[in-house]
């Protein structure tokens, strides 16, 4: 019974607001935009990021973590800007999104 109570408390705490995605050094400089000036930006590639276990999380925390995962991936690709191209839910507790990664001047 005690283990069940601890598991319930842990599940609730994990579902709250702290950020669980590591911020890679340098990735905090990756910009998030809604539109791209293709004359000033070069497409470096796309990345699809996924998080699981977020059934009880607030949408803004899910969005924040998806963005951070993509910023980390974009930085590794040599990009400095990301733009979300698609967001979808694969199932309860699993969220994913696809981003385009650009190097902009």
N, C-alpha and C positions, 0 to 999 in steps of 0.2 A: 504494500500500500504506500509506504514512504517513497519508494522508487517511482511509483506512478505520479505522485504529487510533485516530485522533483522534475519529472519529465514534462508535466503540464506547465509548471512555472518556467522551465527552460524554453519550451515551445513558445510561450507568450513573450518572453524577453527577446527571443530571436526575431519575432514578428514585429518588434517595435523599431524605432528609428535609427539606431546606430548604423554607420556605414561599415559594411563587411568586405568591400572591394578595396584591395590595395591600390594606392595611387603610386604608379611607377614614377621615379624621378624623371622630370622633363615632360611627363604627360599632362601636367597641370597647365602647360602652355598651349595645348591644343584647343583651338577655338571651335565652338559649336555654332553653326549657321543654318538658316532655313533656305537660303538661296546662294548659288555659286556664280561668280563672274568667271566664265570659262576662258576668257582672254587672259586673266591674271592667275589662274589656278590650273594645275596639272593633276589629273586623276592618277593616284598612286595605286588604287585598288579598292576593294570592298571588304568589309568584315561583318560577319554575323555573330552576335554575342547572345548568350543565353544564361539565364539564372533560374535556379530551381529552389523549391522550398519557400516560396514567397506568397503562399495562399492567403496569409493573414496580414501582409504588408500593405501599407498605404500606397496608392499609385505614385505619389511623388517620390517615395523612396525607391520604388522599382525603377522609375524613370532615371533617377540620379545614378543608380548602380549600373544600369544599361549604358548610360552615357560614359561613365568612368571606364567600364570595360572596353568600350570602343575607343576612347581616348588613349588608353594603354596600348591597344592594338595599332592604332594609327601612328603613334609615336614610334613604335617598333618598325613600321613600314616607311618611315621617313616623311610622314605627312604632318601638317600643322593645323589642319582644319577638317572637321567632319560634318556631314549632313545626313540626317536619317532619311533613308529611302523607303523603309517598310518596317512596321511594327506589327507583331502578331503574337497570339497566345497559342502555344502548342497543347496545353492542357492545364488542368487545375494545378496551380503552384509553379508552373513553368512559364516564363516570359522570355521572348526573344525579339531581336530587332536587327535589321541590316542597315549598315551605314556605308556611305561613300567616303573615302579618305583622299584628301587633296593636299598638295603642296602649293600654297598661295604666296605670292610676292606682296 
